[in-house]
Each structure stands twice: as C-alpha cells, then as structure tokens.
Amino acid sequence: MRLAIDAMGGDLGPGTVVRGALRALQGLPSGTELLLVGDRAQLETELGAAPPARVAVLHAGSVIEMTDAPAAAFKRKADSSIGVAMRALHEGRADAVLSPGNTGAVVTAALLELGRLGGVKRPAIATLFPTIAGDCVLLDVGATLDCKPLNLVQFAAMGAVYARIRLGCEAPRVGLLNIGEEPGKGNELAVAVHALLQDSGLRFAGNIEGRDLVQGKADVVVTDGFTGNVVLKFAESMLGFTRGLLRSSIQSSPRLRAGGWLLQPAFAALKKRLDYQEFGGAPLLGVEGIVVIAHGKSSERAIESAVRACVVLVEHRLTARITDMLHDLGFDHVPRAGAGDATGTRAESDRGTP
C-alpha cells in the first residue's frame, strides 16, 4: 500500500505534515509506504539525512494556497502538490491521497483527474460527528453546496458504506437533517428527499432536527454541503467556546478552582472525545479513488490520525464497496462521469475540512 500525501497544503507548513506522517508510519503494516508530495528540497530537509526506507518524495513545483480560487488555481498550477498527488493516484502509483490543503482544490483535482464513480452525480465529503451514543457520519460538509434530491439520496448510500467501515454498523440508520420530524416539514428539497429515502432500500430513520443531531438517533445524517459545513464549523467552535466559559467560571473562586482541579481528568477526556484531531480526516466520497481531506490546521497528531484513516479505507476497499452499494440500489445506470468533468460541482474553497 502506498499513500500519496500533499505535504505542502496545510496551514502549519510541511514540517508538521512530514512529522505527523512519520509518526503514523511507525505503527503501520510493514508493506505500507508514504509518498510525500511537494517541494523536494524542503521535504528532504524535513526528512533529514537518513529518511525511512518506506518514505519517498515526489516533487511538485507549486502550491495551491487556501486563498486561491480552486478551479482557476488548479488549471494555472498544473504542477501543484494537490494535482501531482492526485495524478499519482490516477496512474496507480498510489492507493490513496491525503491532503490538508484547500478543500475546493482537492475536490476539483479529484473530479478532473479521477472522475466520478459510475452513477454518482455529485461527490460528498463525509466526517465523523460526535453524539452521546458514539459517532455518526455527517455528509455533505462542503463538496456540493447546491443539491438536488437524487444527490442527497446518493450521499446517504455512500455514507452508509462509510459508516459500516468506520463505525462497524452493519445496518446504518440514515437520517435527513431537517427543521422538523414530520415528513412534510422543510423546504422542497427536504420533502422530496424524504420521499426518496423512504423508498431507497436504506434503513431510513426519518428527519433529524438540529437539536437531535447529537442524540445518536441516526448513524448517517445527510444534508447539502452548505448546511453541513455550517453545522460542522459551528460545532468546532463550541469546543473552544465552552472551554473558555468553564475556565472563567472555575477561576472565579477558590472553591471552584479546587473542584476544577479534581475534574481535570474528566475535562481531558471530554476534550479528546470532541477534538477533530482524533477523527482522522474526511473522505471525499463518489470519486474514482480514495481521497481524504484533513483539516487545514492539522497538527502532527491530526495528520497521524488521517494517515491511519487512509489505511483503513484502503484495507476495507471503500471505493469498490460504494460501487457495489450503488449497483444494489440501482444508481449505476446513470451515465458515468469520467475524468475531466467537474461541471456543476461548487466546492467550499477557504480551507481544509476536518
């Protein structure tokens, strides 16, 4: 197994990506190799005089920045680290791609270099989202902002495959994020998707309201990329916000400071449970290959988790299993979109998605 890693795209620089990848390599099977993609001189400096035998460098002459417009930058920077990594996957020199770079550029590169799976109309980014009953899969969180009903049903099918792999759910419950539980609630898109999911063959659990998202009522929660991205980033912000409030309250009196000291192990466990660095990146589902997007601010630990997630998805044949699911549900009759066709997909472009 060989993983191509875009070492240049993260906010914290290539050193963080390289060190995180090397940390992950220590616990991976002996046949796993890492292909670090980026400026050769920088990466060889980070690797030092004696790089591990299972690590190679693939030179890329440019970087797509977080502030770049994805489609234009991908065409202008043909030798970008994202593009070179994606071509390595397309040509069979890698089994998966990991990037902490510009999300929109990763989606664009995957569509143009790899193409969509047969029957898939639009791709989706899936992330693990914490609930009181464990984790659930939330998608889309930023690949396709404007969706049609068929898109969300396909997202649900692909998300169910991912839930089987990452959550161990044999029959994942699929919920539709909506403003009410009743089938007729929501906008036209939500009402239409509800009807399609009922007849899809998936284990549909009905509508899931925002307040129920963390209650564990569904293993897969589906929505459009605009709504999903807002939910995800709001949830991210709440960890730091809540921690700040607790710190202020605890520091307000000696009695509370003493109680806070006693509760430190519980606070540490809660932080780990909610920290995106533990979730291992978010796969882009629906393209011809395994592509994982890490958070733009990924630390070494976050990169390590994301590399391990890539290995799991390759070992469990994510792409092949999605293809089988689409066939079982009758979606593979839709004309296949090949490489070079990214029309209609509008991706979030400001940063990597956790």
LINLINCOR-V910995 format. One record per pair of residues at least 12 apart in sequence whose ideal C-beta (glycine too) atoms are under 10 Angstrom apart, sorted by sequence separation. I is the first residue (numbers start at 0). GAP is how many residues later the second one is. If there is no record, write none. Layout:
[[I:GAP] [I:GAP]]
//
This chain:
[[4:12] [21:12] [42:12] [63:12] [64:12] [67:12] [69:12] [73:12] [84:12] [96:12] [110:12] [125:12] [126:12] [128:12] [139:12] [142:12] [159:12] [177:12] [181:12] [182:12] [193:12] [204:12] [205:12] [207:12] [279:12] [280:12] [281:12] [293:12] [4:13] [6:13] [20:13] [42:13] [43:13] [63:13] [84:13] [85:13] [96:13] [109:13] [124:13] [125:13] [126:13] [138:13] [158:13] [159:13] [175:13] [176:13] [177:13] [193:13] [204:13] [207:13] [246:13] [249:13] [280:13] [281:13] [292:13] [293:13] [6:14] [20:14] [21:14] [42:14] [61:14] [62:14] [84:14] [124:14] [125:14] [126:14] [159:14] [175:14] [192:14] [203:14] [204:14] [207:14] [245:14] [279:14] [280:14] [291:14] [4:15] [20:15] [35:15] [41:15] [42:15] [43:15] [61:15] [64:15] [81:15] [123:15] [124:15] [125:15] [126:15] [139:15] [158:15] [175:15] [177:15] [182:15] [202:15] [204:15] [207:15] [278:15] [291:15] [293:15] [4:16] [17:16] [40:16] [42:16] [60:16] [61:16] [62:16] [63:16] [84:16] [96:16] [106:16] [122:16] [123:16] [124:16] [138:16] [155:16] [176:16] [177:16] [190:16] [202:16] [203:16] [204:16] [278:16] [293:16] [33:17] [39:17] [42:17] [59:17] [60:17] [61:17] [62:17] [63:17] [81:17] [96:17] [106:17] [122:17] [123:17] [124:17] [125:17] [138:17] [156:17] [175:17] [189:17] [202:17] [209:17] [245:17] [249:17] [276:17] [280:17] [291:17] [2:18] [17:18] [33:18] [38:18] [39:18] [40:18] [60:18] [61:18] [62:18] [63:18] [80:18] [106:18] [121:18] [123:18] [124:18] [136:18] [139:18] [155:18] [175:18] [201:18] [212:18] [275:18] [276:18] [291:18] [4:19] [16:19] [32:19] [34:19] [35:19] [36:19] [37:19] [39:19] [59:19] [60:19] [61:19] [62:19] [63:19] [81:19] [85:19] [89:19] [105:19] [123:19] [124:19] [136:19] [138:19] [139:19] [154:19] [155:19] [275:19] [289:19] [290:19] [16:20] [17:20] [32:20] [33:20] [34:20] [35:20] [36:20] [37:20] [38:20] [39:20] [58:20] [59:20] [60:20] [61:20] [80:20] [81:20] [85:20] [88:20] [89:20] [122:20] [123:20] [138:20] [155:20] [175:20] [201:20] [246:20] [276:20] [289:20] [291:20] [2:21] [16:21] [32:21] [33:21] [34:21] [35:21] [36:21] [37:21] [38:21] [39:21] [59:21] [61:21] [79:21] [84:21] [88:21] [121:21] [122:21] [136:21] [137:21] [152:21] [175:21] [185:21] [209:21] [213:21] [245:21] [275:21] [276:21] [280:21] [289:21] [291:21] [2:22] [13:22] [31:22] [32:22] [33:22] [34:22] [35:22] [36:22] [37:22] [38:22] [58:22] [59:22] [61:22] [79:22] [82:22] [85:22] [86:22] [89:22] [90:22] [102:22] [121:22] [136:22] [174:22] [184:22] [212:22] [275:22] [276:22] [279:22] [280:22] [289:22] [290:22] [30:23] [32:23] [33:23] [34:23] [35:23] [36:23] [37:23] [38:23] [57:23] [59:23] [60:23] [81:23] [82:23] [85:23] [89:23] [120:23] [121:23] [123:23] [135:23] [136:23] [138:23] [152:23] [173:23] [182:23] [183:23] [275:23] [276:23] [277:23] [278:23] [279:23] [289:23] [13:24] [17:24] [21:24] [29:24] [35:24] [37:24] [38:24] [59:24] [80:24] [81:24] [84:24] [85:24] [88:24] [89:24] [121:24] [136:24] [138:24] [151:24] [181:24] [182:24] [184:24] [209:24] [242:24] [245:24] [274:24] [276:24] [277:24] [279:24] [280:24] [281:24] [289:24] [2:25] [13:25] [17:25] [21:25] [37:25] [58:25] [59:25] [79:25] [82:25] [83:25] [85:25] [87:25] [88:25] [89:25] [121:25] [136:25] [151:25] [180:25] [181:25] [196:25] [276:25] [279:25] [280:25] [16:26] [17:26] [21:26] [25:26] [27:26] [57:26] [81:26] [82:26] [85:26] [86:26] [120:26] [121:26] [136:26] [173:26] [180:26] [274:26] [275:26] [276:26] [278:26] [279:26] [280:26] [282:26] [289:26] [291:26] [0:27] [6:27] [14:27] [17:27] [18:27] [24:27] [57:27] [59:27] [81:27] [85:27] [86:27] [120:27] [123:27] [135:27] [136:27] [179:27] [180:27] [242:27] [274:27] [276:27] [277:27] [278:27] [279:27] [280:27] [281:27] [282:27] [289:27] [290:27] [0:28] [6:28] [7:28] [8:28] [13:28] [14:28] [17:28] [18:28] [73:28] [76:28] [81:28] [84:28] [85:28] [121:28] [122:28] [123:28] [134:28] [136:28] [173:28] [175:28] [177:28] [178:28] [180:28] [241:28] [242:28] [276:28] [279:28] [280:28] [289:28] [290:28] [1:29] [2:29] [3:29] [4:29] [6:29] [7:29] [8:29] [12:29] [13:29] [16:29] [17:29] [21:29] [24:29] [57:29] [72:29] [79:29] [82:29] [83:29] [120:29] [121:29] [125:29] [136:29] [172:29] [173:29] [174:29] [175:29] [177:29] [179:29] [192:29] [241:29] [275:29] [276:29] [279:29] [280:29] [288:29] [289:29] [0:30] [1:30] [2:30] [3:30] [4:30] [5:30] [6:30] [7:30] [14:30] [15:30] [17:30] [21:30] [24:30] [57:30] [73:30] [82:30] [119:30] [120:30] [121:30] [123:30] [124:30] [136:30] [171:30] [172:30] [173:30] [174:30] [175:30] [176:30] [177:30] [178:30] [192:30] [274:30] [278:30] [279:30] [282:30] [288:30] [0:31] [1:31] [2:31] [3:31] [4:31] [5:31] [6:31] [7:31] [13:31] [14:31] [20:31] [72:31] [73:31] [81:31] [118:31] [119:31] [122:31] [123:31] [134:31] [135:31] [170:31] [171:31] [172:31] [173:31] [174:31] [175:31] [176:31] [177:31] [178:31] [180:31] [192:31] [238:31] [242:31] [279:31] [287:31] [0:32] [1:32] [2:32] [3:32] [4:32] [5:32] [6:32] [13:32] [21:32] [69:32] [72:32] [73:32] [110:32] [120:32] [121:32] [122:32] [123:32] [125:32] [134:32] [136:32] [170:32] [172:32] [173:32] [174:32] [175:32] [176:32] [177:32] [238:32] [241:32] [279:32] [280:32] [286:32] [0:33] [1:33] [2:33] [3:33] [4:33] [12:33] [17:33] [21:33] [67:33] [68:33] [69:33] [70:33] [71:33] [73:33] [74:33] [109:33] [120:33] [121:33] [125:33] [133:33] [135:33] [169:33] [171:33] [172:33] [174:33] [176:33] [189:33] [279:33] [284:33] [285:33] [7:34] [20:34] [67:34] [69:34] [70:34] [73:34] [119:34] [123:34] [127:34] [133:34] [168:34] [173:34] [174:34] [177:34] [188:34] [189:34] [238:34] [284:34] [6:35] [7:35] [57:35] [63:35] [65:35] [66:35] [68:35] [69:35] [72:35] [73:35] [106:35] [118:35] [119:35] [122:35] [123:35] [125:35] [126:35] [127:35] [133:35] [136:35] [172:35] [176:35] [188:35] [238:35] [282:35] [286:35] [287:35] [6:36] [57:36] [64:36] [65:36] [67:36] [68:36] [69:36] [70:36] [71:36] [72:36] [106:36] [125:36] [135:36] [176:36] [180:36] [237:36] [238:36] [282:36] [285:36] [17:37] [55:37] [63:37] [64:37] [65:37] [67:37] [69:37] [70:37] [73:37] [74:37] [105:37] [106:37] [116:37] [119:37] [125:37] [135:37] [136:37] [137:37] [151:37] [155:37] [174:37] [238:37] [284:37] [4:38] [42:38] [62:38] [63:38] [65:38] [69:38] [70:38] [73:38] [102:38] [103:38] [118:38] [119:38] [123:38] [127:38] [150:38] [151:38] [154:38] [174:38] [235:38] [6:39] [17:39] [62:39] [65:39] [68:39] [69:39] [73:39] [102:39] [103:39] [127:39] [135:39] [137:39] [148:39] [152:39] [234:39] [235:39] [282:39] [63:40] [64:40] [70:40] [102:40] [125:40] [148:40] [151:40] [152:40] [155:40] [156:40] [159:40] [235:40] [285:40] [63:41] [70:41] [116:41] [147:41] [148:41] [151:41] [155:41] [176:41] [234:41] [37:42] [38:42] [62:42] [63:42] [146:42] [148:42] [149:42] [150:42] [151:42] [152:42] [153:42] [159:42] [174:42] [175:42] [36:43] [37:43] [145:43] [148:43] [149:43] [152:43] [156:43] [158:43] [159:43] [172:43] [174:43] [36:44] [63:44] [147:44] [148:44] [151:44] [152:44] [155:44] [156:44] [172:44] [173:44] [174:44] [175:44] [176:44] [231:44] [35:45] [36:45] [63:45] [147:45] [148:45] [151:45] [156:45] [172:45] [173:45] [174:45] [175:45] [176:45] [177:45] [36:46] [37:46] [146:46] [148:46] [149:46] [152:46] [153:46] [155:46] [171:46] [172:46] [173:46] [174:46] [175:46] [176:46] [305:46] [36:47] [37:47] [148:47] [152:47] [155:47] [171:47] [172:47] [173:47] [174:47] [175:47] [176:47] [36:48] [148:48] [155:48] [170:48] [171:48] [172:48] [173:48] [174:48] [287:48] [305:48] [13:49] [34:49] [35:49] [36:49] [152:49] [177:49] [287:49] [4:50] [6:50] [34:50] [36:50] [168:50] [176:50] [231:50] [286:50] [287:50] [301:50] [6:51] [36:51] [152:51] [167:51] [168:51] [176:51] [285:51] [287:51] [1:52] [3:52] [7:52] [166:52] [286:52] [301:52] [4:53] [6:53] [34:53] [166:53] [1:54] [3:54] [5:54] [7:54] [8:54] [34:54] [176:54] [295:54] [296:54] [297:54] [7:55] [8:55] [10:55] [162:55] [163:55] [295:55] [296:55] [6:56] [7:56] [8:56] [9:56] [162:56] [163:56] [294:56] [295:56] [297:56] [5:57] [7:57] [8:57] [36:57] [162:57] [294:57] [295:57] [296:57] [5:58] [34:58] [161:58] [293:58] [294:58] [295:58] [34:59] [158:59] [159:59] [160:59] [235:59] [285:59] [292:59] [293:59] [294:59] [33:60] [34:60] [36:60] [158:60] [159:60] [292:60] [293:60] [32:61] [36:61] [158:61] [292:61] [32:62] [34:62] [36:62] [155:62] [157:62] [158:62] [159:62] [31:63] [156:63] [158:63] [283:63] [33:64] [155:64] [157:64] [154:65] [155:65] [156:65] [155:66] [13:67] [154:67] [153:68] [154:68] [152:69] [154:69] [283:69] [151:70] [154:70] [281:70] [8:71] [150:71] [151:71] [280:71] [281:71] [7:72] [8:72] [135:72] [151:72] [280:72] [281:72] [7:73] [8:73] [150:73] [154:73] [280:73] [5:74] [6:74] [7:74] [23:74] [150:74] [279:74] [5:75] [137:75] [146:75] [278:75] [4:76] [5:76] [7:76] [8:76] [146:76] [147:76] [3:77] [5:77] [7:77] [20:77] [135:77] [146:77] [275:77] [276:77] [5:78] [6:78] [135:78] [145:78] [146:78] [275:78] [5:79] [135:79] [144:79] [145:79] [146:79] [274:79] [3:80] [4:80] [5:80] [19:80] [135:80] [137:80] [143:80] [144:80] [145:80] [146:80] [3:81] [16:81] [130:81] [132:81] [134:81] [135:81] [136:81] [138:81] [142:81] [143:81] [144:81] [2:82] [3:82] [16:82] [130:82] [131:82] [132:82] [133:82] [135:82] [136:82] [137:82] [138:82] [139:82] [140:82] [142:82] [143:82] [144:82] [3:83] [16:83] [129:83] [130:83] [131:83] [132:83] [135:83] [136:83] [137:83] [138:83] [139:83] [140:83] [141:83] [144:83] [3:84] [15:84] [16:84] [128:84] [129:84] [130:84] [131:84] [132:84] [134:84] [135:84] [136:84] [137:84] [138:84] [139:84] [140:84] [141:84] [143:84] [144:84] [2:85] [3:85] [128:85] [130:85] [132:85] [133:85] [135:85] [136:85] [137:85] [138:85] [139:85] [140:85] [142:85] [1:86] [2:86] [129:86] [130:86] [132:86] [138:86] [139:86] [140:86] [141:86] [142:86] [1:87] [130:87] [139:87] [140:87] [141:87] [11:88] [130:88] [139:88] [140:88] [141:88] [3:89] [4:89] [8:89] [9:89] [10:89] [138:89] [139:89] [140:89] [1:90] [3:90] [8:90] [9:90] [10:90] [130:90] [137:90] [140:90] [141:90] [1:91] [2:91] [3:91] [4:91] [5:91] [6:91] [7:91] [8:91] [9:91] [140:91] [141:91] [1:92] [2:92] [3:92] [4:92] [5:92] [6:92] [7:92] [8:92] [128:92] [140:92] [0:93] [1:93] [2:93] [3:93] [4:93] [5:93] [6:93] [7:93] [8:93] [137:93] [0:94] [1:94] [2:94] [3:94] [4:94] [5:94] [6:94] [8:94] [125:94] [137:94] [0:95] [2:95] [3:95] [4:95] [5:95] [5:96] [8:96] [125:96] [8:97] [137:97] [123:98] [5:99] [123:99] [128:99] [5:100] [123:100] [124:100] [123:101] [126:101] [121:102] [122:102] [125:102] [126:102] [128:102] [5:103] [121:103] [124:103] [128:103] [123:104] [124:104] [126:104] [126:105] [129:105] [128:106] [124:107] [126:108] [129:109] [165:113] [165:114] [232:115] [165:117] [106:118] [164:118] [232:118] [235:118] [228:119] [234:119] [161:120] [224:120] [225:120] [227:120] [232:120] [161:121] [224:121] [228:121] [231:121] [232:121] [224:122] [225:122] [231:122] [161:123] [201:123] [224:123] [160:124] [200:124] [228:124] [157:125] [227:125] [102:126] [158:126] [157:127] [200:127] [201:127] [156:128] [157:128] [200:128] [224:128] [156:129] [199:129] [200:129] [154:130] [199:130] [153:131] [154:131] [199:131] [153:132] [150:135] [134:138] [142:139] [141:140] [140:141] [142:141] [139:142] [141:142] [142:142] [143:142] [129:143] [134:143] [138:143] [142:143] [165:143] [129:144] [134:144] [137:144] [138:144] [139:144] [142:144] [164:144] [129:145] [136:145] [139:145] [129:146] [136:146] [138:146] [139:146] [165:146] [164:147] [165:147] [127:148] [129:148] [136:148] [164:148] [126:149] [129:149] [127:150] [128:150] [142:150] [164:150] [165:150] [127:151] [141:151] [161:151] [164:151] [126:152] [127:152] [140:152] [163:152] [164:152] [165:152] [126:153] [127:153] [164:153] [126:154] [127:154] [161:154] [163:154] [126:155] [160:155] [124:156] [125:156] [126:156] [160:156] [161:156] [164:156] [124:157] [125:157] [160:157] [163:157] [123:158] [124:158] [125:158] [160:158] [123:159] [124:159] [125:159] [160:159] [161:159] [122:160] [123:160] [124:160] [125:160] [157:160] [160:160] [161:160] [122:161] [123:161] [124:161] [159:161] [160:161] [163:161] [122:162] [123:162] [159:162] [160:162] [122:163] [123:163] [157:163] [158:163] [160:163] [121:164] [122:164] [157:164] [160:164] [119:165] [120:165] [156:165] [159:165] [160:165] [119:166] [124:166] [126:166] [118:167] [119:167] [124:167] [125:167] [157:167] [116:168] [119:168] [122:168] [124:168] [126:168] [153:168] [156:168] [157:168] [116:169] [156:169] [159:169] [113:170] [115:170] [116:170] [117:170] [115:171] [116:171] [153:171] [156:171] [114:172] [115:172] [116:172] [153:172] [156:172] [110:173] [113:173] [114:173] [155:173] [157:173] [109:174] [112:174] [113:174] [114:174] [156:174] [108:175] [110:175] [112:175] [113:175] [153:175] [109:176] [110:176] [112:176] [113:176] [152:176] [106:177] [109:177] [110:177] [113:177] [153:177] [105:178] [108:178] [109:178] [112:178] [152:178] [102:179] [109:179] [106:180] [153:180] [99:181] [102:181] [109:181] [127:181] [149:181] [97:182] [98:182] [108:182] [97:183] [109:183] [106:184] [149:184] [97:185] [98:185] [105:185] [105:186] [106:186] [95:187] [96:187] [105:187] [105:188] [96:190] [102:190] [101:191] [102:191] [96:192] [97:192] [98:192] [99:192] [100:192] [102:192] [95:193] [96:193] [97:193] [98:193] [99:193] [100:193] [102:193] [150:193] [94:194] [95:194] [96:194] [97:194] [98:194] [99:194] [101:194] [93:195] [94:195] [95:195] [96:195] [97:195] [98:195] [99:195] [100:195] [93:196] [95:196] [96:196] [97:196] [99:196] [147:196] [91:197] [98:197] [99:197] [88:198] [89:198] [99:198] [145:198] [88:199] [89:199] [98:199] [145:199] [88:200] [97:200] [143:200] [144:200] [145:200] [85:201] [88:201] [143:201] [144:201] [88:202] [99:202] [116:202] [119:202] [142:202] [143:202] [144:202] [85:203] [99:203] [116:203] [118:203] [119:203] [142:203] [143:203] [144:203] [118:204] [141:204] [142:204] [143:204] [85:205] [97:205] [113:205] [116:205] [117:205] [141:205] [142:205] [84:206] [99:206] [116:206] [119:206] [141:206] [98:207] [118:207] [139:207] [140:207] [141:207] [97:208] [117:208] [118:208] [139:208] [141:208] [97:209] [116:209] [117:209] [141:209] [118:210] [120:210] [141:210] [142:210] [95:211] [97:211] [118:211] [119:211] [141:211] [97:212] [118:212] [119:212] [140:212] [95:213] [96:213] [117:213] [118:213] [120:213] [139:213] [140:213] [95:214] [116:214] [117:214] [118:214] [119:214] [120:214] [122:214] [94:215] [95:215] [116:215] [117:215] [118:215] [121:215] [93:216] [94:216] [117:216] [118:216] [119:216] [120:216] [95:217] [117:217] [118:217] [119:217] [94:218] [95:218] [115:218] [117:218] [118:218] [94:219] [116:219] [117:219] [122:219] [93:220] [94:220] [115:220] [116:220] [117:220] [114:221] [115:221] [95:222] [114:222] [115:222] [121:222] [122:222] [124:222] [95:223] [114:223] [115:223] [120:223] [121:223] [124:223] [113:224] [114:224] [120:224] [121:224] [122:224] [113:225] [114:225] [115:225] [110:226] [112:226] [113:226] [114:226] [115:226] [126:226] [127:226] [110:227] [111:227] [112:227] [114:227] [126:227] [110:228] [111:228] [124:228] [109:229] [110:229] [111:229] [112:229] [115:229] [124:229] [65:230] [110:230] [111:230] [110:231] [109:232] [110:232] [108:233] [110:233] [107:234] [110:234] [106:235] [109:235] [110:236] [107:237] [109:237] [106:238] [106:239] [107:239] [106:240] [103:241] [105:241] [106:241] [107:241] [103:242] [104:242] [106:242] [103:243] [105:243] [102:244] [103:244] [104:244] [101:245] [102:245] [103:245] [101:246] [102:246] [103:246] [105:246] [106:246] [101:247] [102:247] [103:247] [104:247] [105:247] [101:248] [102:248] [89:249] [101:249] [102:249] [103:249] [100:250] [101:250] [102:250] [99:251] [100:251] [99:252] [85:253] [98:253] [99:253] [99:254] [23:256] [19:257] [73:268] [70:271] [69:272] [33:273] [19:274] [70:274] [31:275] [69:275] [70:275] [23:276] [33:276] [69:276] [70:276] [72:276] [16:277] [22:277] [23:277] [26:277] [69:277] [19:278] [21:278] [22:278] [25:278] [31:278] [69:278] [70:278] [19:279] [20:279] [23:279] [24:279] [27:279] [31:279] [69:279] [18:280] [19:280] [22:280] [23:280] [26:280] [27:280] [68:280] [69:280] [15:281] [16:281] [18:281] [19:281] [21:281] [22:281] [23:281] [26:281] [67:281] [15:282] [17:282] [18:282] [19:282] [20:282] [21:282] [22:282] [23:282] [24:282] [27:282] [28:282] [31:282] [66:282] [15:283] [16:283] [19:283] [20:283] [23:283] [27:283] [31:283] [65:283] [66:283] [8:284] [9:284] [10:284] [11:284] [15:284] [18:284] [19:284] [22:284] [23:284] [26:284] [65:284] [66:284] [8:285] [9:285] [10:285] [11:285] [14:285] [15:285] [16:285] [17:285] [18:285] [19:285] [20:285] [21:285] [22:285] [23:285] [63:285] [65:285] [9:286] [10:286] [11:286] [15:286] [16:286] [19:286] [20:286] [23:286] [28:286] [65:286] [2:287] [3:287] [4:287] [5:287] [8:287] [9:287] [10:287] [11:287] [15:287] [19:287] [23:287] [5:288] [9:288] [11:288] [2:289] [4:289] [8:289] [9:289] [16:289] [11:290] [16:290] [11:291] [9:292] [9:293] [6:296] [4:298] [4:301] [4:302] [2:303] [2:304] [4:305] [3:306] [2:307] [2:308] [0:309] [0:310] [2:311] [1:312] [0:313] [0:314] [10:340] [9:341] [10:341] [8:342] [9:342] [8:343] [5:346]]
//
